[in-house]
Amino acid sequence: MTKGTTSFGKRHNKSHTTCRRCGKVSFHIQKSTCSSCGYPSKKMRQYNWGQKAKGRRTTGTGRMRYMKTMTRKFKNGFREGTQAKKQTA
């Protein structure tokens, strides 16, 4: 009938360790698969029922070195190598 302290005392075997792809402690040692990213599968693990999880690792969560300039360039029609005309009063 003990569901608390005595049961918790028996938990000393680790089934998961750090994943080399995502860095979470989600890599199952015996299965040798990550429960978070799906490593060693080539494709990243993601499901539509996990919208919040998708958002945590999608575009916009990093630096976006290329993408962050795209909105400005799109507004100007991706023009390059032109100079603004001089304003005359």
C-alpha positions, 0 to 999 in steps of 0.5 A, spaced: 500 500 500 506 504 499 505 509 493 510 514 496 516 515 500 518 507 499 517 507 492 521 513 490 527 510 494 527 505 489 528 509 483 536 509 482 537 507 475 537 512 469 533 510 463 535 517 459 541 520 458 543 527 454 542 527 447 548 529 442 543 532 437 538 536 442 542 536 448 536 534 452 536 528 457 531 524 453 536 519 449 533 512 451 540 508 453 537 501 451 532 503 445 538 508 443 533 513 441 531 520 443 524 521 445 525 529 444 528 529 437 528 522 435 536 522 434 539 518 430 533 518 425 535 523 420 529 527 420 527 531 427 521 528 431 515 533 431 508 532 431 502 536 430 499 535 437 505 538 440 504 545 437 508 548 443 514 544 442 514 545 435 514 553 437 520 552 441 525 549 436 522 553 429 524 559 425 525 565 430 528 561 436 535 563 434 539 568 431 536 568 424 542 572 421 539 571 414 531 571 415 531 578 419 533 582 413 528 579 409 522 583 411 525 590 409 528 587 403 521 585 401 518 591 402 523 595 397 522 589 392 529 586 393 532 592 389 540 592 389 546 597 387 541 603 387 542 610 390 536 615 392 535 621 388 537 627 391 531 631 394 530 638 391 526 643 395 
